[in-house]
Amino acid sequence: MSFIIAAPASGSGKTTITLGLLRALSRAGTGVRGAKSGPDYIDPRFHAAACGQPCLNLDAWAMSPERLQALATGAPLIVEGAMGLFDGAPPNGKGATADLARLFGWPVVLVVDASRMAQSIAPLVAGFVAHDPDVRIAGVILNKVGSDRHAQMLCDALEPSGIKVCGCVPRTQDLSQPSRHLGLVQASEHPALETYLDGAADLVARHIAINDLPELVAPSFTQPGPRTAPPAQRIAVAKDTAFAFAYPHLLSDWQSQGAIVQTFSPLADEICPEADLIVLPGGYPELHAGRLAANTRFLNSLRDHARSKPVYGECGGYMVLGETLTDADGKVHKMAGLLSLATSFAERKLHLGYRQVQAAHGPFTGTWTAHEFHYATTVKANGEPLFTATDAEGTPLPPMGLRHGNVAGSFAHLIDCMGTHL
């Protein structure tokens, strides 16, 4: 059986607890993988580093139950929730971590930031336990505890409820993580990643009774499930710290159906490989805009490729396909110039939410579930739109993205093709 690490709210410490458990269990020889609820590119890379196994995205809004079950086969999972346990997309919270608990019957271990409470812990936990009988709270981890006396007060308050206290983790500043505008700094950029992960594991081993957690057993379902068709036979995907946001489940789908997927680094000024399709995923090109603008070998090869074969850009990759990208300091950098697009971070604006998008042209035709999360401002976007779009509530949005000749892209991160599980 797998289990879920969830919380009443963001900022409770789910990520540190999850990473500590993954590293501690992997050090002990337990075959376990991490998974992340919802659309997230950064936490899964930390999961993979912690246990040496690829991390899954399990998105109950964007993926069908059959798709989710197919992805969750193999080794047992420790699933890190997103936001609060019952928080999801409007209007009714679809896609919440609780949806995974209902679908799979997985128990939930609730991580509670107890730093500013004592006896009030009891009604808070009781409310989560009683809220939905189909979501089983198997235990609680009390996080950011101030002292042994504080821990005892919390445990005494919870004792009448019968809820299992799996651990009391003290406050610590040693495991704070650097962050930027889309969340944590990427695992590949962490200045002391192994030290951080080992520290999290040591903390967990000292303060959490791992034997009190739900038993980890491999799942019984093994159906192959639906998969998205590869958009081309030979696919070259940009991969480095500027282009890191590619969903592993899509790459795995393509490879499992015979497509050849290879990676290259625009930041290293590598030329685009010979391929039927070039994909520039999202990431942080705005932090490397000057370097990318100077990488003429990469840019010229991209332009050459686009003369005869498709190029697709997603979010950050989409911005690089445009004419200019203005960084946070207001400096304008020339990009590939393959789309009539100019974007800027000089004045940031948050764009966030699930999307359903549909394209009649380009490499990703059909209807897709997707997610948008960026702070870029579009200064100019001229040309034929790529996608029609609606938000999570089905409300029509302005058309998304652009296409011109063999080049297409948008700010939407594609998650799953709806045609694969109708």
Phi, psi and omega in degrees: 000143172265168173216166188246134169261112182233182183203163174292335185201164173297155177082010182276345179108019182302316187296312181299316179297315181298314180295321178298318178295315180299315181291317181297316181291323179291324176296331180274001178087012178279127178283103183218147176240161173263155172217154181235130176285128173090187185273105184210133178254338191270308179304319180301329179290327174292319177304312182298319179294327183290324186238357178075015179235145178301144180260144180262149162260123176245106189245104185285349172273316190267346185239145176286161176303322179295320179295316180298316181294323178295320180291329187271013176284165178101218183295153176298155187243144160255115187260121175272124178287172177241140179054218175274160187307319184257011182273127178215201184282154174290156003268350191237010177084016178300142181093001179294158175304326179301331179297322177293321178298319179292314184298312186265346187073020182286137176288155181246131169255118187269121176266119184245126171288103185262013188296334185239030179211165174227260182296339179294349176300328186295306179293329178297309181294320179301322179297318179291322180296319187271348190298318184217113182296343179273357177244110187265116174275108186272344181179174182225141171249121180271116187251155177060042181282139189278331185193172176298321179296318177300316179299318180295319177300317180295315181294320177298320180294327182274343187304316181298335182284338183080001179290136183284127173267110184275347179174157175235108186258124184286161172298141175208140176264352186289339186249022174291145184245143175293148182221167174215193196293339177259006180130215181293153168298144183299152181303321182293343181256355183298129186293338181212061190299310183295322177297317179298312183294319177294323177296319177296319179295318178297319179298314180297315182298327181283327194239357177239131177278092186300328179293343178275349178285160177304145182293136179268114180228140179300142181293155182271338181279136183224018182295145182294324176071175182285153177220152177277142180286144178293141180283350179196168179279318179243117186237126176253123185245125176295137182211111171191193184291343176270339184225072188248357191260063173253134181286122180301327183293328177288315178300320179294319177304311183297315182294322181293342179254019170098358179286148176262117181246123176232157183244159176208164185244107172299325180296329177275007181060035175282144178286156177293130179294163172295121184200165176274343180207133171256130178242125173253103180287178174286177181161224182232056179296336180295335178279348183232023188299319180297317180294317179297319180298331182272350183274078187291330178299313178297309185297317180294321178293326177295316178297319179298315180300317185294345179291334185229343185223160186291147172230135180230135178235139183236119179056255179301321177296324176299317180297323181291333177287345182281188183278315182218153174228120179263125183278181185295338178273001179087007179275133183266130180240134177285135178251206188290333179071026180269345174231149178279075190220135172227130182233159186212144171249007180295325173235104186278145175217128182284130171239119189212133171150162174290150178224150163245122186236154181220134180230139175263345183225169181093178183287342184240069179282166180097195182253130184232146163276146187205173179218141179241129179205102178197166180245008183285147173256133177274114180275322180210138174209099183245136177134190183279126179296152180271313186241144155274152190212149169229161177270189185296338179266003181084007179284129180299139176247164173300152177306147184247143171078184181217157168217144179208114184061236180272002188251136180210157177178169177197175176279352182283132171271111181289136181249308183207144177275121186294337179294342183280347181221036174274000000 
